[in-house]
Structures are given as structure tokens and as C-alpha cells.
Amino acid sequence: MTITVYGSPLSPFVRKVRVMLAEKRLEYNLDPVSPFAPPPGFGDISPLKRIPVMRDDSEGPDAVLADSSAICAYLERKHSAPALYPSKAFDYGRALWFEEYADSDFVATTGLGMFRPVVVNRLMKKDADMALATDTWENKVPRFLEYYERELGTRSHFVGDSFGIADIAVASPFVNVAHAGFAPDTARYPNLVRFLRATLARPSFATCIESERKALASLGLDYAL
Ligand SMILES: N[C@@H](CCC(=O)N[C@@H](CS)C(=O)NCC(=O)O)C(=O)O
């Protein structure tokens, strides 16, 4: 096994990379590094001190990449089948846009406003701040859900006709939202809910979610999706 992924499986960015690896049928080791208690020298392989980092020994002893988007793009270039990025130029740009939108504003909003106050608080043996999570869900998240619902329409994938990086990036943070006990309303966001159910049922996602739920089982949280 030549690939090692460093990072907590609860990170939406680590999950994105793990799903990418599973879809490409690549084996890897997972080293569950926490960015808040990193091992000595972690800053040498992750200058931003963030997770995930990926090491690929098949590329030499210093072959590390420290960003989920860089890692996914690398994996696609090195292991082209199955293709998870569109081949048409505009579709390619659009897929990268959905990845960026999810990775930046959506993860920041739901991570700080929902996952941290509920799941991270519970992991730290503190009470969940459900008031903050509910306020974020009701007042800050709808604009994302409305955008996703509109852009997806009745299609199965965010870009083109096949599963790919846009779908992975959009779906991954919804697992964190679900760990915190929230899921989009089926009546209000039927397309998005249909997409999330189908995407998160893929073995690549389902395997991650199952082990994450086991790890969180003792916290008394209700997974919502
Ligand atoms: N753009 C980066 C973002 C990675 C990121 O922010 N990871 C979070 C964990 S979910 C982290 O390491 N946070 C620690 C910190 O910002 O100090 C990527 O896509 O990998």
C-alpha cells in the first residue's frame, strides 16, 4: 500500500479524499491526525497545519500533498479510471466551481455553526449548543440549499451525466450536518434530498459513514440522513 491519508475521518475534506480513493478502488492507510493536536513535524508536510495530507510513496519519499482539492486532482490525473472529472471544458470548470463553493462557504458555515457546536462540543464532553446549530440551520443554511436545489433540478448529478468530483464535494459536508442532527426537508428540497440519499448510499460514502457513526455512537447524537 503506497498511499497514506493523514486526517480525522470526521473532516469533510478527509471524507472527500477517502470517497475519491474508494471510487477509484485504491487502497490506502488512514492515519487519523487531528489538526488540533498534530504530531511533531506535521507543519513540515502541512504548511497550513490543516488536514487532509496525502503521502504517495510511489512518487518518492517526499511526495506529499496538503489540500483535498490538490489530492483529488492528483488522483484523477494518476488513476484516470473511472473518470471523476468531466472531459468537456465548461463542465470541468463548473465541477471545480461546485467543489470550491462546497469546500469554502458551505463547510465554513455548517462547520462553525453546526458541527463544532454540536459534535465537537460533545466530543469534548461539553453540552451541544443546539441553539446555535438551529439558528445556523434556519437562518444561514437555506441560501445554500436553495442554490443546490435549483442547480441540480431533476438530474442525478451536479455536472453532466455521471458521478464525479462535484457530487462528492457537495455531498460530503452534508454528512457533518447529519451527524449534528440536521437534514434538508424533503418537501422543500426534493431534488437535493433525492441526490443526497442516492449519493450517500454509494459504498464509497456508506463505508465512511458507517465507521464514523460507530465512532460517535456513545455521544447520543441522532444521525439525520
Ligand atoms: N482547503 C483545505 C481545507 C482543509 C481544512 O480546513 N481542514 C480542517 C479540518 S475539516 C482543518 O484542518 N482545520 C484546522 C485549522 O484550520 O487549523 C482542503 O481542502 O483540504
PDBQT file of the ligand as one rigid body, heavy atoms in Angstrom, charges set to zero:
ROOT
HETATM    1  N1  LIG A 301      -8.726  23.691   1.627  1.00  0.00    +0.000 N 
HETATM    2  C1  LIG A 301      -8.382  22.641   2.565  1.00  0.00    +0.000 C 
HETATM    3  C2  LIG A 301      -9.166  22.852   3.842  1.00  0.00    +0.000 C 
HETATM    4  C3  LIG A 301      -8.768  21.842   4.909  1.00  0.00    +0.000 C 
HETATM    5  C4  LIG A 301      -9.321  22.227   6.278  1.00  0.00    +0.000 C 
HETATM    6  O1  LIG A 301      -9.701  23.383   6.548  1.00  0.00    +0.000 OA
HETATM    7  N2  LIG A 301      -9.343  21.226   7.172  1.00  0.00    +0.000 N 
HETATM    8  C5  LIG A 301      -9.777  21.485   8.525  1.00  0.00    +0.000 C 
HETATM    9  C6  LIG A 301     -10.430  20.259   9.141  1.00  0.00    +0.000 C 
HETATM   10  S1  LIG A 301     -12.022  19.954   8.474  1.00  0.00    +0.000 SA
HETATM   11  C7  LIG A 301      -8.566  21.791   9.372  1.00  0.00    +0.000 C 
HETATM   12  O2  LIG A 301      -7.543  21.150   9.248  1.00  0.00    +0.000 OA
HETATM   13  N3  LIG A 301      -8.700  22.779  10.255  1.00  0.00    +0.000 N 
HETATM   14  C8  LIG A 301      -7.670  23.141  11.175  1.00  0.00    +0.000 C 
HETATM   15  C9  LIG A 301      -7.300  24.573  11.094  1.00  0.00    +0.000 C 
HETATM   16  O3  LIG A 301      -7.832  25.302  10.224  1.00  0.00    +0.000 OA
HETATM   17  O4  LIG A 301      -6.471  24.983  11.909  1.00  0.00    +0.000 OA
HETATM   18  C10 LIG A 301      -8.664  21.276   1.924  1.00  0.00    +0.000 C 
HETATM   19  O5  LIG A 301      -9.497  21.209   1.012  1.00  0.00    +0.000 OA
HETATM   20  O6  LIG A 301      -8.012  20.289   2.297  1.00  0.00    +0.000 OA
ENDROOT
TORSDOF 0
